[in-house]
Amino acid sequence: MINVRFYKDKKDNIKKFTIRGHANYASHGNDIVCAAVSALAQTTLLSLVKVCGVEEDRINYTIEEKTGFLDVELPRDLDSSSLEKTQILLESLKIGINSIIEIYPEYVKLENGEV
């Protein structure tokens, strides 16, 4: 199962997300659930830089393809404009994950946490 967790601060801003595990919907290389979650997550990470303008070296992230682990944490001192853009992007990721869960609820789980 893929576990996705979004971490919000006291102001209800998503500041971090983690994705871990494999769906095991199908064999490696044929798993459409893993591919969908992976595509959303990787696009989000790239878009934090290319769309939101966050400098890549300021994003704290770890990727472990073999174990299916991605951990992404925003810089703590984002200006209000950048923070607003990142929140739109991260809420969009959450919507995408929830849409996958609607179709494949036994393969993806969404949780919320605090930073």
N, C-alpha and C positions, 0 to 999 in steps of 0.2 A: 504494500500500500504506500502511496505517496502522501506524506504529511506536509501540509503547508501551514505556516504560522506567520501572522502579521503582528508586529509589535507596535503599539501606539504609546505616545507620551501623554502626559497629564492634560495637554491641550487637544487631545484626540487626533494628533497627526501621526500617520504611519511613518516610523523612523527606521524600521528594519523588517526584513522578511527572510524566512528560511524555508527551504524546500529540501526534503530528505526522503530517500527511498525510491523504490521502483514499483510501478503499478502491478506488474506481473499479469497483465491482461493477455499478453501474447508473448511469444519468444523474442529474445533480444534482436533488435533490428526490425521487428514487425509490430511493436507495441505502440498502437496509435494513441493510447492514453498518455504514456510517457512522452511521446513525441509532441503531443499537444501542450502539455504542461511545460516541457522543456522549451518549446518555441516561445511561449508566452513569457517565461522567465528570462530567457536570453534576450529577447526583444526589449523587455523592460530594462534590463541592466544597460544595454546599449543606448536606449532612449534617455536614460538618466543623463548621459553624457551629451548625446547628439541633439536631443530635443530640449531638455531642461537646462543644459549648460553647466551641469555639475562637472568639475574637473575629475577625470578618472582617478588620478592619484589621491583624491580626497574621499573617494568611496571605499569603504572597508568591505572587501568581498573575498570570498573563498569559493572555489569551484572544485569539486571532486567528482569527475564524470563516472568513475567506476562504481562508486557507492550511491550516486544520484543525489549529491549534496550541493546545495547552493545557499550561501549566507550573504546577504547584502545589507549593509548598514550605511545610512546617510551621514554626512558630516553634521556635527552638532550645531554649527554656527552658520547655517544657510540664511541668506537674506530672504526677506518676505516674498519677493517675486519668485525666486528659485524654489522656495518651500511650497508655494502655491502650485507651481508647475509639477513638482514631484508628487504632490498629493493627488492631482488629477491622474497622473500616470499610474500611481500605485493603486488608486481606487479602481482604475480600469483593469489592472492585473487581477484584482480581487473579483471583479465582475466576471472576467474570463475564467478564473479558477472555479467560481460558483457555477458557471454554465457547464463546465466539464463535469462537476459533481452532480448536476441534475441528470445527466445522461449515464454517468458511471459512478454512482455513489459508493459502491463497494471497493473502488480502487483509489479514491482520492478523499482526503479528510482535511478540513480547514479548521484552524484554531486561532484564537486571539490571545495575545499576551501584552504585557507592559514593559516598557524600557525604563 
